[in-house]
Amino acid sequence: MASILIVDDDDLMVSSLALMVRRLGHGAASAASLAEGLEMAGEQEFDVIFLDVRMPDGNGLEILPRLAGTAAEPEVIIITGFGEPDGAELAIKSGAWDYIEKGASVKEMTLSLERALQYRAERKAGDRKQNIVALKREDILGNSPKLRACLNQLAQAAGGDASILITGETGTGKELFARAIHQNSPRAAGNFVTVDCASLPETLAESLLFGHEKGAFTGAEKPREGLVRQAHGGTLFLDEVGELPLPLQKTFLRVLQEHRFRPLGSTREVESDFRLVAATNRNLEEMVERGEFRSDLLFRLRSFTIELPPLRERAEDIKDLARSHLDRLCECYGMASKGFSPEFLNALLGYDWPGNVRELANTLVRSFSAARFEPTLYPKHLPPNIRVQVLKNSVSGSSQAKDHGEQGHHVEPMRSLPKLQDYRETIYAHAEKHYLQDLMSLAEDNISEACRRSGLSQSRLYALLKKHQINRPA
């Protein structure tokens, strides 16, 4: 008997689904809010979850990865009274089993549930039969629901031999995932060969990829094996495949289909049995529409697609990432492990990380250097641009909270308030001091540069530095 959770605030819909579930011989439980559904999914193991989209406390699609990422890893069937193409796309990309409108027949609902349970049973049986070992993750750190969903896809993809396309913003770890796919595949003993498509010189691209014979062109003094041949028996990784020149796309398409090619200057073809993994931070579908990327090559590349989430969508992993990178730095320089203050961690969590994990790693290197022999990292050790952005975000958040409070029915009053003038002066002085500290840091203690950035005269700047007891540069 399977266990089914229904997350919906429509009593009639809950009753209908529960009746259907029990008639099939399974157990049914329900939750009338997203918060209650998350709590129940965290405490009990459910095989399938029916999830409504429009709920009193939010959009069900937003918590789909968290539900699917609970210990039981249930299949999630989206049910909605307002079917939307974009919503359907988001649901499937987030790992939903199915997306069904509430007007669908009982037969359609039943079939979707039965297929989800059948898949779940077969997957468990397959896992036991294969005696799956722990996934080799190396530097892929974190345990957030979105990352776990990508790791599950990685495990599925690694066992086959189909081409894989890894998408995601710059710095999300696409090459790490590509290497992990290789290391967890039957080809792990072979070479992992990386081709940086963004830096391929157009005049030498074919030679680098396919190799050449002696005398094939001016300067070819000896034969050279190409990168594609070096990947024989292993994995060929095309990094930033969206940068591959159009003429080369056509050539590479045949290589991908036939796994055979002719080196420059050669009269015979060479075979290479490689598994292809490609990665890009660009929208290849849009490039196809603009005629910048071949549609037939795209179809070949994305037999299996893994979309990596940006760091801002898996903030739960920031602490683990920061701890790991900081420990490595301390070990590298032979120093005792450093700690970070709660304020430092809050600053990391309050930043959007447009450069993702790569930017976080570089930031920790800079913070480590700024702290030198100090045992604890504080927000002061962060780069000024990050501190400024975090401060702006917090001020913006406070303003939004105040606006929300003014529009609400009741706002809890403070027990006591200072005089308005005193309050203004305190806030102004605090903000002014932080501004000056960030200004001098950005200007690298250069007074002329600080004056240029701030619009202050030298005499006024010196007066403010003295007022706030900020050491002036010599």
N, C-alpha and C positions, 0 to 999 in steps of 0.2 A: 504494500500500500504506500503510495506516494503522499507527500505533504505539500499542500498548495496554499499560498498566501494571496489574498485579494486585497489590493490597496486601491480603494475607491470610496468616495463620500456619497455615492448614489446608492441608497438602501435597496432600491429595486434591482439595480444591476448586481449588487453584492449577493442578494438572495438568489437571483437567477444563476449566477456563476457557481455559487456554493451548491445549489441543487444539482447542477450538471456534474460538478466534481464528485459529489457523494454518490450519484447514480453510477459513476464509473468505478466506484469502490475505493476512492481516495479520501484523505482527510482535508478539510478546508478550514482556514482561519482568515480573519479579515482585519483591516486597519482603515480608519476613516481619515487619516492624515499621513503626509509623507514622513513626518517625525516619528509617528507611531509605527509606521511600516519599517523604517530603518532600525528602530529599537527592536522590533520583533525579529527581523532578519538577522540581527546581531546576536540575539539570545537563542534562537531556535534554528534548526536546519530545515530549509524548505527546498524542494526539488524544482518547483516552478513558481514564479510570481506573476500574477496579472497586475499590471500597473496602469492606472489612469494618468492622463497627461495633465489636465486642468484640475488641480486640487486646491483646497482652501489656503494651504500654506506654501504654494509654489508650483513649479512645473515639474511633472514627474520625470521628464527626459533628463533633467539636470542631476537627478540622484541615481539614474540608471547604472552608471559605472560603479557607484558605491554599493548598490544592491547586488550587482553581479559579482562584485569583488569580495563579498562576505565569505566566511569559511566554507560554506556549503557550495559556493559558486553556482547558484541556481540559474536556470534559464528564465529570461524575462520576456513576457508577452505584453506588448503595449496595446492597451485598449483606449480608444478615444471617440468622443462624439463629434470631434472637429478634425477630420482627416486633412492633413496638409502634406504636399510633396516634400517640403523642406524638413518637416517633422519626421517623416518616414525615413529620409536620408540620414538625419541625425541619429535616429533610433538604431538603424542597422549599423552605422559606423560605430556606435557606442556599445555594440554587442548584443542587441536585442534579438531574440529568436524570431519574433514576428511582430507585425504592426497591423492591428485589426480595428476597423471602425465598429462602433457599438451597434450599428444597424445590421451587422452581419448575422447570418443564420446560426442557430445553435449547432448545426452540423459543422460549419466552418470553425467555430470556436472549439468544438470537441476534437476535430481533426488536428488543429494546431497544437492542442494540449497533448494529445496522444503521440504525435510525432516528436514533440519536445521530450516527453518521457522515454520514448523509444531510443532517441539519440543519446539521452543521458545514460540509460542502462547499457547501451552498446559501448559508450565511451569508457564507462567504469570497467566493463568486462575486458576491454582492450588494454586498459592501463594495467590491470592485474596480470593479464597474459604476457605483456611485454616486460613486466617488472621494471618500470621506468625508474631510472636513477635521477639524482638531483641534476637540475639544469646548470650547465657551466655558464655563469654570468659575468665573471671577472669584474670589470669596473662598472657594470650596470647596477647602480645603487638605488635603494628605495623599495618601498612596499605599498605604495598608494594603489588604490583600485585601478586607476587608469594605466599605471605601469604594469601591474599584474596582468591586466587584460592583454597588453602588448607582449608580455613574456609568454602567456599562453599561446598567442599566435606564433611567436618565435618557435616554441616547442613543436607546434603542429607543422610549421614550414620546414624545420630542420630535417625532419624524417624523410621528406620527399626529395624530388630533384627538379621541381618546377622553378621557373624564373620568379624572382621575388623583387618587388619594388618597395623601397622604404621611403616614406615621405615625412616631412616635418620641417619646422623652422631651423634656421642655422643654429648650431650648438646644442641640438636636442639629443645627440648621441647616435646618429645614423650609422657611422662607421663601427661603433661599438656593437650595435645590433648585428651588423653584417658579419663581423668577426665571430660573434656568438653563434650565429646561424651555422657558420663554417665549423666551429669547434664542436657543435652538437650534432653534426651531420655525419653520415658514413664516409664523407670525404675529408674528415678532420686530419688524416695523415698526409694529405696532399698540400700543395701550396695555396696560400691565400694571397692573390695578386691584386693590388690596387691600381686602378687607372684613374688619375685625376683629370676628368674631361675638361675642366675649366682651364687647365694649364697646358693642354696638348697644343704644341705649335702646329698650325695647319699644314705647313710644308713637310713636316717630319712625322705627322700623326700616323700615317699608314706604316711607315718604317718601324716606329715604336711599337705599334700594336701587332703587326704581322711579321716583323723581321725583314731582313734583306740578305741577298747574296753578295759576295765580294764583287766590287765594280758595278753594282746596280746604279749608283749615282756618284757624283763627285764627292770624294771623301770617304766612300765606303771601302775602306782598305781591307776589311775582313768580314766574313759573314756574321750576322747577329740574329739571335733568337728573339722573337717578339714576345710581348707580354701575354698575348692570347695563348701561345704555345707553352709559356711558363706555367700557365694555370691548368695544364693537362692533368687530369686526375684530381683536381682541387676545385677552388672557387675563384671566379673572376669578378671583382667588385668594381663597377663603374660608378665612381663618385661624381656627383653633380652631372648626371647624365643629360640634363636639359641643356647643358653647354656643348654637347657634341655637335660639330658642324653638320649641316644638312647633307653634303656629299658623302661624308663618312657614315651617316646614319643608314644610307642605302647599302653601302658596302657591308656594314656591320650586321644588317638584317639578314643577309645571306649567310654570314658566318654563324649567326645564332640559329638559323634554320638547319644548316648542313653540318655545322661543326668542322668545316673544312675551309681552307683558304690557301692562297698562293703568296709566299713572301715576294717582295719586290726583287725583280731580276731572276726569279726562279721559273723553271719550266714545269715543275711538279707541285701538286697540292700537298699540304700538310694537315694532319688531323689533330684536333685538340678536344678531348672529352672534358669539358668544364661545366660547372654549374654557375649560372649567372645571378648575381645580386646587384641591383642598381639602387641608387639613392638620389633624391633631388629635394630642394627646398622651393622649387617652382611648380606652378600649376600646369602640368603637361597638357591637360585637356584644352586649356585656353591657348597654349602654344600651337596645338594642332589646328584650332580654329583660325589662328593667324597665319598658318602655313609655315610655322617655325619648327615644327616637329612632325615626323611622319606618324600617321595614325596606325599603320601596320606594325611599326616598331613598338609603339605604345602598347598595342594588344599583346605583343610577344613579351614585353617586359613585366606586365602586371598580371601574370597568372595568379600571383598571390601578393596582396598588398598589406603592408603594416604601416599605419599612420601613427607616428610618435607624438605624444602630447607635449605642448610647451611647458616649461617649468612652472609658470604661473597657474597651470591647471592641475599641478600635483605638488602643491606647497607642502604637503605632509612629508615629502622626501627631503626638504631643504636642510633640516637639522642633521639627518644622517649623512648627506652629501658634504655639508660643512665640516662635520666631525672627521670624516674620512680624509678629506683633502688637507685639513689642518694637521692631523696626525702624520700624514705622509711628509709634509713639509718639515715638521719637527724631527722626524726620523732622518730625513735627508740631510739636515744640517746638524745632526747630533745633539739636539736640544731636548730638554724635558718637555713633556706634553703641555700645551697651553690650554687654558679654558676660555670660554667666552661668557660674558655677562648676559643676563636675561635681556638687557636693552639691546645688546649686539644682535642676539638672535631675533628679537622683535623687529629690528631694522631690516634684517635679511628677509623676514616674512612680509614686511611692509613694502618691499620693492617688487616691481613687475618683471624684472629679468628679461628684457627684450633679447639679450644674447644667450639666454637659457643657461644650461649647465656649464658651458664653456665660459660664459661671463662670470658665473659664480666662482669657478675655479680660479680665474685670473684675479678676481676681487680678493679672494682669500690669500693669494700670493702677495698682493699689495698690502693687505692688512697685516699679514705676518711680518713683512719687511718694516712696516711702520711701527709695529709693537716692539721689534728688536728683542731685547732681553726681558721684556715685561711678561709676567706669567699669564695675564688675562687680556683678552681682546674686548675693547669697548667701542661704541659707535664712533668715537673720535678717530679710531684707526681705519675707518672705512673711507674710500675715496669721496671727496666733497660732492661730486655730482650725484652719488647715491644718497648721501645724507640729505641733500637739498630736495631730491625727489621724494624721499620718504616723508620729510617734513611737509612738503606740499600735499602729499596724499593724505596725511593725517589731518591737516587743516581743512582740506576739502571734505574729508569724511565727517569731521566735527560739524562743518557747516550744513552738510546734508542731514545729519542727525538732528540738528537744531530745527531745520526746516520741517523735517518729518514730525518733530515734537509739536511745532506750532500748528500743524495741520491736524494732529491727532485730537482725541477727545479729552485726554488728561495727561498732564506733564507733572511729574513729581517735583515739587519745589525744593530748592536748597534750604538747609536749616538756617544758614546765615550767609550774608553777602557783605563784601567790603564796599566802601564807598566807590561810586563809579569812577571818579577821577583816579583814586588809588589803584583800582583794578586796571584801568587803561595804562597807567604809568608802569605797572609791574609787567604786563604783557608786552608793552612796547620795548622796555629795557631788555627783557629776556630775548625777544626776537632780534633786536638790534645787535646784541652780543653774538648770537649764533650767526647772524649775517656777516659780521666782521670776521669771525673765525673762519668761516667758509671762504670769504673773499680773499683773505691773506693766504689761505691754503691754495686756492685756485691760482693766485698770482705768484705762488711760490715765494712769498715774503718780499716781492719786488714792489716797492712803494709806487713807482711810476705806473706799473701795470695795474695795480690795485685802483689807483686814481682813474685810469682809463676805463676800467670795467665798471666802477661805481659812479663815476661822474662827480666825485668829491675832489675838493682842492687838497693839496698836501697838508696845509695847516689844519683843515677840518678833520682829515683822516687821522692825523697824529693826535688831535684832541680827543677823538672818539676812542682810539686805542688806549689812551691814558685813562679815560673815564671808566672803561670796562676792564682795566688792568690786563690788557693783552700785550705781551712783550713785543716791542717794536724791533724790527730788524736793524742790525748795526749799520 
